Structures are given as C-alpha cells and as structure tokens.
C-alpha cells in the first residue's frame, strides 16, 4: 500500500463557462479597440482597458482553479496492523488488509506456537499532521 493519489477533480462547468465568456468579451473588446483606434476614435482606450482587464481576470481565474485542483488531490496514508502473541508478547507489524479487526485471531505464533491476535490498527501520521496535532490538540 503505497501513497496513492486520487484523480484530479474536474474543472467546474460554471467556472469554465465564466472563463470562456470573459475571454470572448475580452477578445471582442480588444477587436473593437483596434478598430476604433484605426478610425482615431477616443473611445478606443476604454475598450482596450476592458479587453485587457477581462483577459487578465480570466487568466487569473484559470490559474487559481488549477492550483485549487492540485491542492484538493487526496493522498491515502498507510494504515498499519499490529499483531501480538498472547504468550510471549512477540509483535509483528504489517499493512492493513481488508477484514482486519481488533482481537481477530491471525494464526499461530512463529516463536512459541501461541495465538496471534490483532491488537491495534492505526493510521501513520505524516510529519505535517503530527506538527499540526502538537499545535492544536
């Protein structure tokens, strides 16, 4: 069980439509600004400003949603099962398997032929999680 990443979430359709509409309006404003500039009209500056602001806004939204999608990918942390012998206190650690539960008999002990039971199942904390747990108990 290594660290597996969940597939990246898809871009929201509302956000995508907003970005496309803003890009279309920006392109239209830039075209109108160029056309008015060729006719030497004073209003070309306003259209140029609207076009560049819309272009900047849509690029910013695209970059922000891309960064958020990267942040929302989930990493599975390894889960460990501790198996102990009832007679000799021999401990064995292994990866969690489906169907494991505490006090489940696993089999005979390799040292003394006693009964091996699952005594603990836990998730290993990453360094970041353990640091946060110390700060906010």
C-alpha positions in Angstrom: 0.0 0.0 0.0 2.0 3.0 -1.2 0.8 6.6 -1.3 -1.8 6.7 -4.0 -3.3 9.9 -5.3 -6.9 10.3 -6.2 -7.6 11.5 -9.7 -7.6 15.3 -10.1 -11.1 16.8 -9.8 -12.6 18.2 -12.9 -13.0 21.9 -13.5 -16.4 23.1 -12.6 -18.6 23.8 -15.6 -19.8 27.1 -14.2 -16.3 28.3 -13.8 -15.3 27.1 -17.2 -18.3 28.9 -18.8 -17.5 32.1 -17.0 -13.9 31.9 -18.2 -14.9 31.3 -21.8 -17.5 34.2 -21.7 -15.0 36.6 -20.2 -12.4 35.6 -22.8 -14.9 36.1 -25.6 -16.0 39.5 -24.3 -12.3 40.5 -23.9 -11.4 39.4 -27.4 -14.4 41.4 -28.7 -13.4 44.5 -26.7 -9.8 44.2 -28.0 -11.0 43.9 -31.6 -13.3 46.9 -31.1 -10.5 48.9 -29.5 -8.2 48.2 -32.5 -11.0 49.1 -35.0 -11.8 52.3 -33.2 -8.0 53.2 -32.9 -7.7 52.8 -36.7 -10.6 55.3 -37.1 -8.9 57.5 -34.5 -11.8 57.5 -32.1 -11.2 58.5 -28.5 -13.3 55.6 -27.1 -10.7 53.0 -28.2 -8.9 53.5 -24.9 -11.9 52.3 -22.9 -12.3 49.2 -25.0 -8.6 48.5 -24.7 -8.8 48.8 -20.9 -11.9 46.5 -20.8 -10.2 43.9 -23.0 -7.0 43.8 -21.0 -8.8 43.7 -17.7 -11.0 40.8 -18.9 -8.1 38.9 -20.3 -6.2 39.4 -17.0 -9.2 38.3 -15.0 -9.8 35.1 -17.0 -6.1 34.1 -16.8 -6.1 34.7 -13.1 -9.3 32.6 -12.6 -7.8 29.8 -14.7 -4.6 29.7 -12.7 -6.5 29.8 -9.4 -8.8 26.9 -10.3 -5.8 24.9 -11.5 -3.9 25.5 -8.2 -7.0 24.6 -6.1 -7.5 21.3 -8.1 -3.9 20.4 -7.3 -4.4 21.2 -3.6 -7.6 19.0 -3.4 -6.0 15.8 -4.5 -6.1 13.3 -1.7 -3.2 11.1 -0.6 -4.0 7.9 1.2 -1.9 7.4 4.3 -0.7 3.9 5.1 -2.7 2.0 7.8 -0.7 -0.4 10.0 -1.9 -3.5 11.8 -0.1 -4.7 14.9 -0.3 -8.4 15.7 0.9 -9.7 19.1 1.3 -13.1 20.7 -0.7 -13.7 23.9 2.1 -15.9 25.4 5.5 -14.4 24.5 4.4 -10.8 23.6 6.0 -11.1 20.2 4.9 -8.2 17.9 4.6 -8.1 14.2 3.6 -5.1 12.1 2.0 -5.4 8.6 -0.1 -3.3 6.3 -3.8 -3.3 6.9 -5.8 -5.8 5.0 -9.5 -5.8 4.3 -11.3 -7.7 7.1 -8.8 -6.9 9.8 -10.4 -6.0 13.2 -9.0 -5.8 16.8 -8.9 -9.2 18.7 -9.1 -11.2 15.4 -7.1 -14.4 15.6 -4.5 -14.4 12.8 -2.8 -17.7 13.4 -0.1 -19.4 15.5 3.0 -17.5 16.8 6.2 -18.2 14.9 8.2 -18.3 18.2 6.1 -20.2 20.7 3.1 -21.5 18.8 0.8 -19.3 20.9 -2.3 -17.5 19.5 -1.5 -14.3 17.5 -4.2 -11.6 17.8 -4.6 -8.2 16.1 -4.0 -5.7 19.0 -4.0 -2.4 17.2 -4.9 -0.8 13.9 -3.8 2.8 13.3 -3.0 5.3 10.6 0.5 6.6 10.5 0.7 10.4 10.8 2.7 12.4 8.3 5.2 15.0 9.7 2.8 17.8 8.8 -0.2 16.2 10.6 1.8 15.5 13.7 3.1 19.1 13.8 -0.5 20.4 13.5 -1.6 18.0 16.2 1.0 19.3 18.6 -0.1 22.9 17.9 -3.8 22.3 18.0 -4.6 19.3 20.3 
